[in-house]
Amino acid sequence: MNSPANNRSEQMEIDASARWPVLVFFGSALLWLLLGGVMQLAAAMQLHQPGLLAADEWTTHGRLAPAAQNALVYGWGMNAAFAFGLWLMARLSATTLRHGGWLFVAAKFWNLGVTLGVLGILGGYSTSFELLEMPRFVSLILLAAYALIGVWAVTTFSIRNTENVYASQWYLFGAAFWFPWLYAIAQVMLFKAPVRGVLQPVVNAWYAHGLYNLWFVPVALTAAYYFLPKILGKPVANYYLAPLAFWWLAITSAFAGGSRLIGAPVPVWIPTLGIAANMLVVVAVVIIGLNLFGTLAGRQAEARNSLTLRFIIISLVSFVLAAVMNLALSMRGFAATVQFTVFDGLRDWLTFYACFSTAMFGAAYFMLPRLTGREWRSPALIKAHFGATALGVGLMIAGLTYAGWIQGKLLNDAAVPFAEITKAMAPWFAYRTVVLGLLLLGHVAFLINFLGMACPFNFAKVPDALFRAPPDLSPEAHAPVGHSLKGVGP
């Protein structure tokens, strides 16, 4: 068995090889998070202040809202996932990330594609399909950049210096293969060789649901399966069930998109299949809960002392709530009341922000000090970021759940004029704006702290205590989890 000193030396070599590609991807992600957050805030304000930015066609709500969504999903979300995935694949493969210069090229092309796509939406060249609004030529740039990134992830795995394949790698590889499959098929069926009639919304619903649940959710679960045992020094509870949860989640989520079309003029078997799939997803959610919450059981005090774990806990709770909300919206009676309300948008926000984004925040607080060898500059900014995120997530879930139910009741009452519904919802739209503003303040604090850490004039080195292994983190204790000490220390 390697000594702790040798293990740490190997980890430092791996982190050094991944440092600049990861920092480039994550720095790009944070810039998109800020830009997308500003556009999202402005679009939210337009719902209760219709005259805001209405004089310029580039900033009307019909353009600003999808541009903000695409900036956040493809700018922040994908870049953050790339940064985390490349670092973790190198760590779990116990090998360095080689020829990182090509990853800089991939990062430039990916962000060029997103920039052109967002500008195209603002310029009026968007399509009518959710999450596919970018001009058609952008898809070729994004797929080419993604291929470069994917090749490096597969290459790193193929030259790994460990025989184990871990649960976190299953979800990471699953997401890596599912995204191009979803994106390429949606592009072909909607733009290159378009299907006709009602098949178009079916394909769009399948893509939107798959992007959230077969890309962002698996990446969030990757972080949870890695950081919980890593930081707690405790094997994943009921680990033998993890393969079943992985395959069950993948298969059922692939068929669940039809539930978004309840009541739509499509063949009735399509939403029915989606409803059945969402019901079956519960099995995977229960198993994942047994794995991860079981691992956390009895170690709550340690979680309170770890910023990464606190973000991961928010992510896991949000994952369960998102699954419950998907299940609720799959019930025809409930969907008939709330499917055209803010409740419907809350479901995707829960998956993307409350589940995925918080997991990436937690991952960043763990991996960035190790990549840079520097401390975070401001503890106050860290507290501001976590406090704004935790409070914002709680307020958004509670407020919009209630608002969506009230809005649905009013919409289903034929005696209530639509103008009165709009007036009744105005305070709730203002409430949503305030919460988004709170979250944006947290993002600003996070970006400032990141820039302070990445600054070459920051000479505050990380103390060795940060990298100290938990007392019970031994090969025997950790082996069932799949995280051996070699190359994957805390």
N, C-alpha and C positions, 0 to 999 in steps of 0.2 A: 504493500500500500504506500502511495506517495505521502510524503510529509506535508503538513499544512503549508509550510513555506514553499515547497515545490508546486503545490496546487495553486497557491496564490500567484506564483510566478507565471504559471501557464495561463491563468485567468487574465493577468495583466497583458500578456502577449496577445491573447484573443481580443481583448477590449481595444488594444492599440490598433489592431488591424481593422476593426469596425468603426473606430472613432469618427473619422471624417464623413464616410458615407451616411452613418446614422445621424450625425449632427446636421448634415445638409438636409436629409429628409425631414427630420423633426423640426428644424428651424423653418423649413418651408411650410410644414403643417401648421405651426403656430401663427405664421403670417396669414395663412388662409383662415385659420380660426378667428383671428381678429377681424379680417376683412369681411368674411362671411357673417360674423356676428353683428358687425355694424349694419350690413345690408339687411340682415334678418330683423334687427331692431327697428330700422326705418320702415320695412314692410309691415311689421306689427303695428307701428304707430299709425300707419295709413288706414287701418281698419277702424280706428276711432277718431282719426283726424283726416278725413278723405282728401282735403286740399293739400296735404303735405307732399311736396315734390311732384305735384300733379302737372305743373306747367311744362315739364320736359318729358317727352315720350320715353326717353331712356330710363327714367326713374319712376314710371307708373307702376302700380302694384302688380299688374299682370306680367311685367318683366322683372321687377326687383325681387319678388318672392321666389320664383324658380331659380334666378341667378344666385340668390343667397343659399338656397338649398343645395345647388350643385357645387358652389364654392365650399360649403361645409362638408358635403359627402365625398366629393372627389379631391378636393384640396386638402382639408384638414384630415378627414377620416382615412383616406387611402395613404397619404404620406406618413401619418402616424403609424398605421399598420405596417407599412414597409419598414420604417425605422425599427420598430419593436421586433418585427419578424426576422429581419436580417441579423440583429444582435442576438436574439434568442437562438436562432438556428446555429450560429457559430458557437454559442455557449454550450448548447446541448450536444453538438457534434464534436465538441472538444477539439476544434481546429480553427485556424485563423481564416478570416475572410480575405480571399486572395483576389488580386487584380481589381481592387476597389475603384480604380479610375473609370471603368465602364459603368459603375453604378452612378458616378457623377453625371455621365452622359444620359443615363436612363432618367435620373432625377430632373435634369434640364428638359428633356423631351416630355416627361409626364406633366411638369408644371407649365410648360409652354402650351400643351394641349388643353389643360384646364383653363389657363388664361384666355386662350382663343375661344374656348367654349363659353365661358362666362361673358366675355365681351360680345360674342355672337348672340347670346340670349338677350342681353341688354340692348343690342342693336336691332332686335326684332327678327332674328333669323332662327328662332327656336322652333322646335317641333311641338306637337300637342301631347306628347307622351311623358308621364311623370318619370323623373330621374333620367330621362333620355332626351332632354330638351336641347342639348348642345347640337350645333350644326353637324351634319353628317360626316364631313371630312375629318372632324376631330377624332372620331372613333379609331381611325387608322393610326394616328399619332399615339393615342393612349394604348392601343393593343401592342404596338411596336415597343413602346417603353416598358410595358408590363412584361413582355417576353424577355427583355434584357434582365429585369429584376428577378423574374422567375427562374431563369437559367442559373443565376448566381445562387439562389436558394437551393436549387436541386444539386448543383455542383458541390456546394458546401456540405450537404447531407451525404453525398456519394463518397466523399473523402473523409468521413467522420472517423474519429479515433475511439469510438465506443461501440459496443455491440448492442446496446439497448436502444429501443425506440419508445419514447415516452408519450403519455397521454397528451401533453401539451403539443408535441410534434404532430400527433394525429390531427388535432383541430387546426393547427397551422397549415399543414399540407392540404387538408380538406378545403380550407378557405382559399388557398393558393390555386387550386385546380377548379374550384366551383365558380370563382368570379369570371375568368375568361370564357368558361362554358356558358354562363348566364348572359354575359355581355355580348358575346359573338352571336349567339342564337337570336337574341332580341334585336340586334342590329340587322341581321339577315332577314328575319321574319317581318320586321316593321319598315325597313328602308331599302335593302338591297333587292330582295324578292318578296315584296310585301304581301302578306295574307290579306284577305278581304273581309269586310263586314265585321261581325261580332267577334271574330278571332283576334282582331287587333287589341281591344281592351283585355282579352284573355291573356295574350302574350305580355302586355304591359303589366297586368296584375301579377303574373307569374314572376316577371323580372323584379318588380319592386319588392315583393315579399321575399324572393330569393336573395336579393342583395342585402337586405337587412338581416335575414335569418340564416343565410349560408355563407356570408362573408363577415359581417360585423359581429354577430353573436359568437361564432367560433373563435375569432381573434380575442374577444373578451374572455372567453372560457380558457383559451390558451394561457392568458395572463393569470387567471385564477388557479389553474392546475399547476402552474409553475411556482407562483409566489407563496401560496399558502403553505405547502410543505417546506419550501425553501426557507422562509422566514421563521416559521414555527418550529422547524426541526422535527417534524412529525409526519409519518407516512399518511398518504391519503386514505381516509376511512373507506372501507368497502371497495378497495381499488379493483377487485376482480370484476365489479359491475361496470367499470368505466368503458370497456369496449362496446358493451351493449348500448350504453347511453349514446356513445358517438354515432354508431350506425343507425340507431333508432331516430336520433335527432336529424341526421342527414336525410334519411329516406322520407320521413313524415313531413319535414319542412319543404322538401321539393314538391310536394303535392298540395300544400296548404294555401297557395296563393289564390285559388278559386274562391275562398271564403270572402275575399274582398268584393266579390261580385254578387252577393246576396241581393235579390230583388232586381238585378240588372236583366236586360233582354238577351240573355244567353241561355243555351241549353241547361236545363235544371240540374243535370248530373255534374256540371262543372263546379258550381258552388257547393253542391252536396259532397263531392269528393274533398273539397277544401275543408268543409266542416268536419268530416270524419278524420282527416289528417290532423287538424288542430286538436281534436279530442285525443288522438293517439300521441301527440307530442307530450302530453302530460306525463306519460311513462318516463320519457327521457328527462324531463324536468325533475321528477321525483328522484331518479337515480343520481342526477348531478347534484341535487340538494343533499342526498345522503353522503355523497363523496365529499363535497366541499364544506357544507355546514357541519358535517360530522368531523371533519378535520379541525375545524375551528372550535368545536365544543371543548370546553375546559381551558381554553387559551385566550379568553376574551381580554384579559389584562394585557397580554402581550400585543394583542391587536390594537389596543388603545395607545400603546407606545410606538407603533409603526404607522407612519403616514401612508405608506404603500398599502398596508392591509386595510386601513380605514377606507381608502378609495375602492379597494377590491370588494369590501363588504357592501358598499353602496351599489357597486356594479352587480353583485350577485342578487341582492334584494330586488333591484330593478329588473334583472333577468326574469325572476319569478313573477313579478308584477306584470311585466310585458306578456309573459305566457298566459297569465290569468286574463289579461285584457284581450289578447287574441282569442282565447276561448270564449269570453263573454260576447265579443263581436261576431263569433261564429253561430251564436244562438239567434235564430231568425226573428224571434219576438223582440229581443233586446236590440238587434241590429236595425230593425224597422224603426226603432225610436231614436237611436243615436248615430246611425251610420253617416249622416251628412252634417255632423256637428264637430265642434272642437275635440270631442272625445276621440274621433277617428284619427285626427292628426296627433293626438297625445300618444296613441299606441306606437307610432313610428318614432316619435321623439323619445319615448321611453327606451326603445331598443337602441337607437343610434346614440343619443346623448347620455341618458342616465345609466345605460348598461355599458356600451362600448367606450364612450369618451372618458368616463370616470376610470375605467380600467387602464386606459392609456395614460391618464394623469398619474395613476399609481405606479405604472411601469416606469414612467419618466423619472419620478422621484427616486426610484431604485437604481436605474441603469445610468443616468446621466452623471452622477458623481463618480461612478466607476469608469466611465468613458473618458471624462475630462481630468480625473484626479483632483477635483476641486470641490469645495463645499458650496452649497447654495448661499448666495450673498446675504439674503435677508430673511430671518425667521418670521418677521412680521408679514412679509409678502406671502410666505407659505401659509400662515394662518389665515390671511385674507382670502387666498385662493380656495383653501379647503372649506372655510366657513361659508363663502359665497356659493360654492358648488353644493354643499350639503343642504344649506338653507334653500337655495334655488330649486333643487330637485324636489325637496319636500313640498314647497309652496306650489310648484307647477303641477305636481301630481294631484294634490288635494284640491286646489282651486279649479283646474280644468276638468277634473272628474265631475265635480258638482256643477260647473257651468255647462258642461256637455249634456248632462241629464236634464237640466232646466231648459236648455235650448231645444233638445229633442222633444220634450213635452210640448213646448210652444209651437214647434213646427208641425206637430201632429194634431194640433187643435185648429180645425178649419175656421173657428170663430175668431181667431186672433189674427189681425192684419200683419203682413210681413214687416211693415214699418215699425210696429210695436215690438216685434221680435228684435229687429235691428237696434232699437233704442234700449231694450232690456239687456242686450249683450254688450253694449258699449262699455259699461264699467268692467266687464270681464276681459274685454280686449285690452283695456287700459291696465288691468291687473297683470295680464300676460306680458305686456310691454315692460312693466316694472320688474318682473321676475327676469326677463331676458336681459334687462339692463344690469341687474345684480350679477347674473352669470358673466356678462361681458366685463364687468369690473374685475371679477376673479380671473378672467383670461388675460386682462391687461397686467395684473399682478404677476401671473405665471410667466408671461412673455418677458417682463422686465427682469425677473429673477433668472430666467434662462439666458438672457443676453448678458447679465452680470456674470454668470457662471462661464459662458462660452468666451467671454472677453479675454484676449491674450494677456491683458494687464492684471488679471485676477490671479494673485499668487497665494490665495488661501487654500492650502493643500488639505485633502481629506485625511482626518486622523485614522490611524490603523484600526482603531476600535470599531470603525464603521464596517470593516470587512471581517470582523471576528465571527466565527461560526457559533451558532447556538450550542449550549453545552451538550445536548443530546443528539446532535447531528452527526451520527456515525454511519459508516457504510451499511452496517447491518440494519439500522433503523430506517435508513433512507432507501434501501434497495427496492422494497416493494413499490415505491412511488415511481421508480424509474429515473431518479435524479442521483446518479452516483456523484461522489465528491470530485472525481477527476474532471477538471475543466469546467465544472458548473457550481463552484462554491458561491456562497452568499455575497 
